[in-house]
Amino acid sequence: MKKQHIGFDLYIYEGIEELPSSERRLLERAISARKNAYAPYSNFQVGAAVLMENGEVVIGNNQENASYPSGLCAERVAVFQAGALYPGVAILAIAISAASKNYILDLPAGPCGNCRQSIMEYEIKQRSPISLLLQGQEGPVFKCTSIKDILPLAFGNSFLGDS
């Protein structure tokens, strides 16, 4: 049996002020987007800011619906909008900010499985990594250099014979 280890580097910053200025500005855009999230049912607001290779930033926030499956997460709102506005332009990074109206979220919340899979599709399509910055309402900022880091053994087009 061949034994291999799957792991990744996670960079942890004590707060947003420790980030390089470009990453801090991207996370600030995600925080701003989060504040406009429509989350009347969960009271859990998420904002996302996508940095494109052309320097543009596209934002999104979660949009809930009384029929829960009809809502959409912030990450997919931002990534799908980026794909629609700038087809063929690579996504460099995504900053995600999460907060609850019911308690102080002092740790980052990672993207849900559907969002991880959707971001992975873009990473595969553009053949370059998409880094992630994650933060709660306050506290540390987590950074990883690729969505593959938090979605190992991902399902992709290679399983469909389209590699």
C-alpha positions as CSV (number, residue, x, y, z in Angstrom):
1,M,0.0,0.0,0.0
2,K,1.3,3.4,-0.9
3,K,0.6,5.9,1.8
4,Q,0.3,9.6,1.0
5,H,-0.7,12.6,3.0
6,I,-3.1,15.2,1.8
7,G,-2.8,18.5,3.5
8,F,-2.5,22.2,2.9
9,D,-1.0,25.4,4.3
10,L,-3.4,27.7,6.2
11,Y,-2.2,31.2,6.9
12,I,-3.8,32.7,10.0
13,Y,-3.7,36.5,10.5
14,E,-4.8,37.9,13.9
15,G,-7.0,40.4,12.2
16,I,-7.6,42.3,9.0
17,E,-5.0,44.9,9.9
18,E,-2.3,42.3,9.4
19,L,-3.2,41.7,5.7
20,P,-1.3,43.3,2.9
21,S,-3.2,46.4,1.7
22,S,-4.6,44.8,-1.5
23,E,-6.0,41.8,0.5
24,R,-7.4,44.1,3.2
25,R,-9.2,46.2,0.6
26,L,-10.7,43.0,-0.9
27,L,-11.9,41.8,2.5
28,E,-13.3,45.3,3.3
29,R,-15.4,45.0,0.1
30,A,-16.7,41.6,1.3
31,I,-17.6,43.1,4.7
32,S,-19.5,45.9,2.9
33,A,-21.3,43.4,0.7
34,R,-22.2,41.3,3.8
35,K,-24.0,44.2,5.4
36,N,-26.5,44.3,2.5
37,A,-27.2,40.5,2.6
38,Y,-30.8,39.5,2.6
39,A,-31.0,36.9,5.5
40,P,-34.3,37.4,7.3
41,Y,-34.6,33.7,8.1
42,S,-31.2,32.6,9.3
43,N,-29.9,36.0,10.4
44,F,-26.6,34.8,9.1
45,Q,-25.1,37.3,6.6
46,V,-22.3,36.6,4.2
47,G,-20.6,38.8,1.8
48,A,-18.1,37.9,-0.9
49,A,-15.7,40.0,-3.0
50,V,-14.0,38.4,-6.1
51,L,-10.8,39.9,-7.4
52,M,-10.5,39.5,-11.2
53,E,-7.2,39.3,-13.1
54,N,-8.2,42.6,-14.9
55,G,-8.3,44.3,-11.5
56,E,-12.1,44.5,-11.2
57,V,-13.8,43.4,-8.0
58,V,-17.2,41.8,-8.2
59,I,-19.3,41.5,-5.0
60,G,-22.1,39.2,-3.9
61,N,-24.1,38.5,-0.7
62,N,-26.4,35.7,0.4
63,Q,-30.0,36.0,-0.8
64,E,-32.5,33.9,1.2
65,N,-36.0,32.9,0.3
66,A,-38.8,31.5,2.3
67,S,-38.5,28.4,0.1
68,Y,-35.0,27.7,1.3
69,P,-33.6,25.9,-1.7
70,S,-34.4,29.0,-3.8
71,G,-31.9,31.2,-2.0
72,L,-28.2,31.5,-3.0
73,C,-25.0,31.9,-1.1
74,A,-22.8,35.0,-1.4
75,E,-19.9,33.1,-2.9
76,R,-21.9,31.8,-5.8
77,V,-23.7,35.1,-6.4
78,A,-20.3,36.8,-6.7
79,V,-18.5,34.0,-8.7
80,F,-21.4,33.6,-11.2
81,Q,-21.7,37.4,-11.6
82,A,-18.0,37.5,-12.2
83,G,-18.3,34.8,-14.9
84,A,-21.2,36.7,-16.5
85,L,-19.5,40.1,-16.5
86,Y,-16.0,39.0,-17.4
87,P,-16.1,35.8,-19.3
88,G,-12.6,34.5,-19.9
89,V,-11.0,36.6,-17.2
90,A,-9.4,34.6,-14.4
91,I,-10.5,34.9,-10.8
92,L,-7.4,35.6,-8.6
93,A,-9.0,35.7,-5.1
94,I,-12.2,35.6,-3.1
95,A,-12.7,37.3,0.2
96,I,-15.6,36.0,2.4
97,S,-17.0,37.7,5.4
98,A,-19.7,36.1,7.6
99,A,-21.7,37.5,10.6
100,S,-24.7,36.5,12.7
101,K,-27.3,38.9,14.0
102,N,-27.8,36.5,16.9
103,Y,-24.2,36.2,18.3
104,I,-20.7,37.4,17.6
105,L,-19.0,35.2,15.0
106,D,-15.3,35.4,15.9
107,L,-14.0,32.7,13.6
108,P,-14.2,32.5,9.8
109,A,-16.9,30.4,8.2
110,G,-15.8,28.5,5.2
111,P,-17.8,28.2,2.0
112,C,-20.5,25.5,2.0
113,G,-20.0,22.4,-0.2
114,N,-22.0,23.8,-3.1
115,C,-19.9,26.9,-3.1
116,R,-16.6,25.0,-2.9
117,Q,-17.7,22.9,-5.9
118,S,-18.7,26.0,-7.8
119,I,-15.4,27.8,-7.1
120,M,-13.5,24.6,-8.0
121,E,-15.3,24.6,-11.4
122,Y,-13.8,28.1,-12.1
123,E,-10.4,27.1,-10.9
124,I,-10.4,24.1,-13.2
125,K,-11.7,26.1,-16.1
126,Q,-9.1,28.8,-15.8
127,R,-6.3,26.4,-14.9
128,S,-5.0,28.6,-12.1
129,P,-5.6,28.7,-8.4
130,I,-8.1,30.9,-6.6
131,S,-7.0,32.0,-3.1
132,L,-9.5,32.5,-0.3
133,L,-9.6,35.0,2.5
134,L,-12.1,34.1,5.3
135,Q,-13.2,36.2,8.3
136,G,-16.1,36.3,10.8
137,Q,-17.4,39.6,12.2
138,E,-14.1,39.9,14.1
139,G,-11.1,37.9,14.9
140,P,-8.6,36.0,12.7
141,V,-8.4,36.0,9.0
142,F,-7.7,32.6,7.4
143,K,-6.0,32.4,4.0
144,C,-5.5,29.5,1.7
145,T,-4.0,29.6,-1.7
146,S,-6.4,27.4,-3.6
147,I,-10.0,26.1,-3.3
148,K,-8.3,22.7,-3.7
149,D,-6.9,23.2,-0.2
150,I,-10.4,23.0,1.3
151,L,-11.9,20.6,-1.2
152,P,-9.5,17.7,-1.6
153,L,-10.5,14.9,-4.0
154,A,-12.8,17.3,-5.8
155,F,-15.2,16.2,-8.5
156,G,-14.3,17.7,-11.8
157,N,-14.7,17.4,-15.5
158,S,-12.0,14.7,-15.7
159,F,-14.6,12.3,-14.2
160,L,-16.8,13.0,-17.2
161,G,-14.2,12.3,-19.7
162,D,-13.7,15.9,-20.6
163,S,-10.2,16.5,-19.3
